[in-house]
Amino acid sequence: MIEQTLKRVFGYDDFRPGQRQVVEAITAGRSAAAIFPTGSGKSLCYQLPALHLPQLTLVISPLLALMQDQLAFLARHGIAAASIDSGQSREEAAAVMEGVKRGEIRILMISVERLKNERFRAFIRRVPISLLVVDEAHCISEWGHNFRPDYLKLPQYRHEFGIAQVLLLTATATPRVIADMRERFDIAEDDVTATGFYRPNLNLDVAPVPAEARARRLVEWLRPKLGAEPPEPTIVYVTLQQTAERLAAYLSKAGMVAIAYHAGLDGETRERIQRDFMAGQTPCIVATIAFGMGIDKADIRNVVHFDLPKSVENYSQEIGRAGRDGKPADCLMLAGRDHVNVLENFVYGDTPEPHGIRLVIDELLEANRGGPGQWELVLNSLSQHSNIRPLPLKTLLVQLELRGIIAPRYSYFAEYRFRLHDEPEALVARFEGERGAFVQAILDASQRARTWFSLDFAALERLGGERGLNVERARVITALDYFVGQGWMVLESKQMTEVYDVLRADLDPVALTDELYAYFGDKERAEIERLHAMLALFESAGCLSRRLAEWFGDERAPERCGHCSACRGAIARLPDPEPLDALSSETVERLAGELMQQLVSGGETAPVTPDLLARFLCGLTSPLLTRLKARRLAGFGALEAYRYAEVRDLAAHLLRERSSA
């Protein structure tokens, strides 16, 4: 049966390595995990079973680009699939939900954040789901290279929606991450299929060049490749957006067709660049890591790392985009140690300060005054108040969950407003009896300002009690969505509010702050160690292909691949950066003086700390610095080439001197 579907729908005569085991596990009713290298056909492991399962396949994907690429593939093969994403209008999303309800759509793709939307959860609870697919599943593990706190809630959502089976997909999972994934989703060890990370067609070259000579070396290396007929499709990876722009201009001036791609470009421009690259009209992309996820181009012949990648996992993902057609492809690493400080500084920028952690705990305790209760928060507001970036703030909330201090209850939009296409009386007249009274109560509990109504849930609850009506929030949200689907109203919702149960009233805020700060410190050190492990890999005297496979627990790669620089006897030594001028606390004071003056004159309550000054000087943003428009100040990023730890130590010395003066 599955072989027939493979041939009839997808046009393949046989499975690729590993696919059959995963597909058979899913069609037999078991959960499974597929650990396949980039470009090895992970998506088929859910696409084929979805056609044999009785109900919906719900796919969690971290990036819109990944969804759109997979949806285009499914459309080409006549498979009914759709996504709900932030780029859609309410009408488009409503049409997708209607198709899912009718069973016309077999595969629905969403981001993990969509599951926090109470309207979507109210909808999906009423839809029978056969399979939950988690793409980029390493994101669920704190030990993975791209941990996303919202992924930790997926096991809970699975139980909430009564989903019997789960399929986890990833290309980059170490043994520790795989064990974490298995445990969270109760997947048997025999149902984890890993096909190995060795790619015999990839030539891995580590040929580091000093920063000042790197662009010239790149031109020399690329000229014959881009001058071929046709030019060889190439991706050059850099870390910073401005580097992408500068390097693309440099290559263009040298007579090569190259264009920059990064997250600072608008969506339409990025889409056009990607489309031209896929069609072969632009042979070379100079990109940050924003480019590549969801790119299913089989004939990429060259991947160059002009700057250091962020980790071994990132390096593996990025070179994995080359040679998916099985033909030889070249992967060149030119970077030296000149960029290590920049990568380290990104890590330091995500560590919350103790006073920010304490502010979050104090808000929690305030909600808990008088005994265990409920804590409501708006993430962006709490981020501003605590000066903790949204992602580490989510991580902090997850840590409070894991310690049994809070438990997520539900999320809701604090504000709902609607505009009717007819008079209110016409809407009520469409229903009889209790339903008509229910609709009337919604209207009576809504304040009207010209054409828009703002729904007051507290007022609706009072009216429901007085009139003996069921006005549960889930019923109200379902009704509003029904009215939208019928074309009777336009609905807007905003200000996502998350509600947690507070489980413990016996908190020691000082000890808990210290414990959580220590946790983030451990994560910080682990990320720095991960970065230096990558440097050690590149300078290895042993086979690079073998070392890379071993990182992911794969012992099947040959001892010597014969097609990497180490096997050819070229042992890399990453050149150190040019020495920087010595720093002093006076330099820090001069460069940060304008910021400190603004903090005082602006009446900010946030303390001036060594980390705050170091982030400003190293060019790292925070909610407070964004609010102060710190990028406009001359000192912002002035010391980005220096090690964060050194700048922070000098800032601490400066503040001690000031306090003792």
Secondary structure, DSSP 8 states (H G I E B T S, - for coil): -HHHHHHHTT--SS--TTHHHHHHHHHTT--EEEE--TTS-STHHHHHHHTTSSSEEEEE-S-HHHHHHHHHHHHHTT--EEE--TTS-HHHHHHHHHHHHTT--SEEEE-GGGGG-HHHHHHHTTS-EEEEEETTGGGG-TTSTT--GGGGGHHHHHHHTT--EEEEEES---HHHHHHHHHHHT--GGGEEE--S--TTEEEEE----HHHHHHHHHHHHHHHHSSSS---EEEE-SSHHHHHHHHHHHHHTT--EEEE-TTS-HHHHHHHHHHHHTTSS-EEEE-TTS-TT---TT--EEEESS--SSHHHHHHHHTTS-TTSS-EEEEE---GGGHHHHHHHHHTT---HHHHHHHHHHHHHHTTTSS-EEEE-HHHHHHHHT--HHHHHHHHHHHHHTTSEEEEEEEEEEEEEEESS-HHHHHHT--HHHHHHHHHHHHTEEEETTEEEE-HHHHHHHHHHHT----HHHHHHHHHHHHHTTSEEEEEEEEEEEEEE--S---HHHHHHHHHHHHHHHHHHHHHHHHHHHHHHT-SS-HHHHHHHHTT---S-S--SSBTTTTT---------------HHHHHHHHHHHHHHHHHTT--S---HHHHHHHHTT---HHHHHTTGGGSTTTTTTTTS-HHHHHHHHHHHHHHHHH-
